[in-house]
Amino acid sequence: MSGMNKDRIGEILLDDVGAQRDETYQTKKSKRKYLPFVPKMYWFFYRKPIHFLMFIPSFLSGWIMVISNLTMAKIIDSINDPNALSIIKKYAFINFLAAIFSAICTFADNYFWILVGSKIGIKIKRVLFKALMCKDIEFFDNHPFGDILTILSEDTRVVESAFSSTKAMQVRIIGQLISSIAVSFGIDWRLSMFALTSTLVISFIVKLFREAARIQLRLARKFDGRSLTIADEDLSNARTLFAFNRQKLEIERYSDEVHLQCNLSAKAKILFNISFGLGHLLDNGTVCVCLNVGAFLIMKGQLTPGTLFALSRSAFMIGSQLSSLLSTLGMDHKAYESADKIFEIVDETTSVPFDEGRTIPDFKGTIELQNVWFKYPTRNAWILKGVSLKIEAGQIAAIVGHSGSGKSTIVQILSCYYDVNSGKVLLDGVDITELNPRWLHSVISVVQQEPVLFAMTIRENVIYGLDHEPSDTELDRVLELSQSAKFVSKLPFKVDTMVGEKGSTLSGGQKQRIAIARSIIRDPTILLTDEATSALDSQSERKVQVALDEIMRGRTSVIIAHRLGTIRAAQIIYVLESGELVETGTHDELISLHGRYYTLVERQLSKQHEKDLFVKTE
């Protein structure tokens, strides 16, 4: 990798670790402390009393392993006994019974935790996805798409594992640890105290290495999310990328993020391996000390070979199980971090409550903006500056202006995607913030410049916003109104034809007309069209415009456009410039003023004249 790229990677790392550290998912709220958060996690997953019964077989299976150590100790001590054979048979039978009981506990343990794991996975993903579906647009403006996907896939998997299979392992380890400590202290408290102390010291050192490794992993996961965002942008906009010959640069940009992520992951693995090596030293070193000191005690007659065997095995189990417990606690720490991200999304309140608010029984469709000031959460500049306008019920209004004047922002606000910073937005005299967003979206339809179709059939796309199955007659009617019936009838499976990912099998005009059919099948009181024909060729534009003219009759319609043919039929026209309302009137009235609207129309007519001359020359 070139020196320039290395320098850029270094800058990215310093920037990410320094000034922008904790920016993702922490822009509005301080980071949740893990200690008070832990009880909430256990309550969320194990709130039913029956859930705690799952811990019993896990705990018992940990205790049973110690029984084999004690029985082997008795067998070793009985070798020189005249009744050795009967003693060996007795303890072998006890060991056999313990093995059967252990098998039963292990089966119950695995069975219960597999069930719990699947339910936890379903529950956490469903709760998170439901929360995402109830967020406002501001949330998605502030959170990178790649990070959201990482939380939805990777973080939910980490939490599911930590509160199912990992939790079962922890309970088994705790059972073995308690039983091993009890046995070893019952045999010789001095050796047991030495073994336990040395184990705790080395365990603390191991924990330091693992904590350093987790820091590297956290950074690696952040860069992994950034690489996913880059991949999503590049793959979703492949045509634009190819058109500007950005392949090489995008490969380098993606590779930089992946390279950094892999380096951080490698460092984490090295630190983890060091901790594992120390763990093995902990296990074997403790046993060696116990064997040496125990041999001395045997020579003095203070221990028997059998009890030394039980003691050394218990010491080994204390070391190994404590090391394993520290490892699983590291998984818990990672799970708490993942759960913190998940529940921050779940607990975060939206500026526009999803299921709250009132409805207007006899809704007419009057729209009024009173001294509205607005800027997007991700920008500092004001987009709308004291805009006031009123559109009567059933009126067709056009909002025009240069690019960036705030036209489309009004559609965003009327769609209840954002709250205004100052002023009021009224529908039939009721503040839009008091209305139920679900109800609002059922009476307002939006036709956007770039229609969004899903990888479904045409039928499913058209009825996407309905809560009931329409009749074929109703479906045919909206297809006719939207000028879609003719081309749909020529498709292989008619309305049951799949449109492909994002409607890839249809042309731009065809997608737009399907989007119009989807908008009008709900029979909205208000229709908003945001540059609905600007991206189409002349032939497609005429067809879409015919469809729009048909469906706008009798309903409040707001046209966001700059083409003269689109706005000329409007009963009132509002002209925006740099976020301010500068002119209001009909087409003829505004033309007579020779103001901003007149300039826009003249410029457009001039361009059209030049285009016509060019066509004639050709």
Secondary structure, 3 states (H helix, E strand, C coil): CCHHHHHHHHHHHHHHHCCCCCCCCCCCCCCCCHHHHHHHHHHHHCCCHHHHHHHHHHHHHHHHHHHHHHHHHHHHHCCCCCCHHHHHHHHHHHHHHHHHHHHHHHHHHHHHHHHHHHHHHHHHHHHHHHHHHCCCHHHHHHCCHHHHHHHHHHHHHHHHHHCCHHHHHHHHHHHHHHHHHHHHHHHCHHHHHHHHHHHHHHHHHHHHHHHHHHHHHHHHHHHHHHHHHHHHHHHHCHHHHHHCCCHHHHHHHHHHHHHHHHHHHHHHHHHHHHHHHHHHHHHHHHHHHHHHHHHHHHHCCCCCHHHHHHHHHHHHHHHHHHHHHHHHHHHHHHHHHHHHHHHHHHHCCCCCCCCCCECCCCCCCCEEEEEEEECCCCCCCCCEEEEEEEECCCCEEEEEECCCCCHHHHHHHHCCCCCCCEEEEEECCEEHHHECHHHHHHHEEEECCCCCCCCCEHHHHHCCCCCCCCCHHHHHHHHHHCCCHHHHHCCCCHHHCECCHHHCCCCHHHHHHHHHHHHHCCCCCEEEEECCCCCCCHHHHHHHHHHHHHHHCCCEEEEECCCHHHHCCCCEEEEEECCEEEEEECHHHHHHHCCHHHHHHHHHHHHHHHHHHHHHHC
